[in-house]
Amino acid sequence: MIVDGCFLMELLIRLGDYIENQDTNSYNNDAILKTEEKILSVLNDVAMLENQIPFLVLKKLYRKVFPDGSEIKNDFRVANIVRQAFGYPLVNSSGGAHILHLMHLSTVEQSQQHEGKKAKLELLRCATKLHAFGK
């Protein structure tokens, strides 16, 4: 699990760097980051249920390499690296039990934001209809 966690942390850190610096072509010799198809294939494997590594393991590995004085439960860095790699907005949340759980939480957060906007629009539409009928 530790070796898998090290691979995953390196992949996510490099992927975050790749996303930020796509213009530089510095990853042309990288076997995984060379093409978008390979990146998507690896990310699909990372998201599979049987490939989940507990966030606690990932956080401890990350803190060994990049020490931080904060408590581990308040360390959002690993969750933000995962969110960035999978294209979710960054928020101060420690994540879930593992990457798949974080993806679920991120999707629910986004859908709740959209539902709130949709409900607000529907209420406006209903009020407009009521006003048109003179009520």
N, C-alpha and C positions, 0 to 999 in steps of 0.2 A: 504494500500500500504506500510506503514511503517513496519508493522509486516511481510509482505511478503519479504520486502527488508532486514530486520534483519535475517530472515531465510535464504535467499539466500546468504547474506554475510557470515554467519556462515558456511553454506554448502561449499561455494567456498574456504574459508580459511582452513577448515578441509580437504577438498579434496586435496588442494595443499600440506598440511602437509602429507596426506596419500600417495600422489604420491612420495614425497621426501623420506619417511620413510617406504616403503613397506616391508622391511625386518623385522621390529620390531614386527609385528602382534599386535600393540597396539589398533587396531580398531575391534577386534573380537567381542566385546560386542556392537558395534554401529549398530543400526537397519538399517541405510542407507548404510554405508560403509562396511558392513559385506561381501557382495558378489559383484562381478563385474556386475552381472545382475541387481541388485538393483541400483547400481551407474549409469549404462547406462539408466535405466528406469527413474530415477530422472533427469538426464541430458537431456533426450529427452523431458521430461515435461518442463524443464527450457527453452528449445529452441523453444517451441511452441509459435506461434504469440500471442495468447491470454494471455500468461503468462509473457509478457515482462514488465519489470519495467524500467523506464527511468534511464539512467546512472547518471543523475544529482542527483537523489534520492540516488542511491547506493554510489556515491562519497561523498555526504554529511553525510550519515550514517557512512561510513568508516572513514571520517575525524573527526567525533565525538569520535570514539573509538581510532583512531591512528592519532592525530593531526599532521599537517604539515604546515610549514610556506609558502609554495609556493601557487601560485594562483590555484584555483580549475581547471581552464582550462588546466594548465600545470601538473596536477597530473595524472600520468599514472598508479598508483598502482592498481586501480580497474580493468582497462583494462588488465593489466598484470596478475592479479589473474584469470580473466576469460580466457585469452589465455592459461594459464598454465593448468587450469582445463579441457579445451576442446582440449588440445594437439597442440595448434598453437604456432609458434615461438614468442618469446617476442621481441617487438619493442617499441620504444618510440612514441606511438600514444595514444591519449586520448580515442580512441574508437569511437563508433558511438552514435546513439541515445539510443540504448539498446543492449542487448546481441546478439540478432539475427542479428542486423546490424553489430556488431563487427565481428561475425562469417562470414558474407558475405564479409566484407572488408578483413579479413584474408585470405579467400579462393581466392579472386581476386588477392591479393598480391602474394600468392604462385603460382597461375596459370600464372601470368605475368612473374614471374621469370623463370618458366619452359618453357614458350613460347619463351622467349629470348634465352635460351640455345638451344631449338629446331631450331629456325630460324638460329642461328649461325651455327649449324651443317649442316642444309640444304644448306646454302651458301657455306660452305666448300665443300660439296659434288658436288654442281654445278660447282664450280671453278675447282675441280679435273676432272670432265667430260670435261669441256672446254679445260683444259690443255691436256687431252688425245686426243682430236680431233685436237689439234694443233692451237687452237684459242687464 
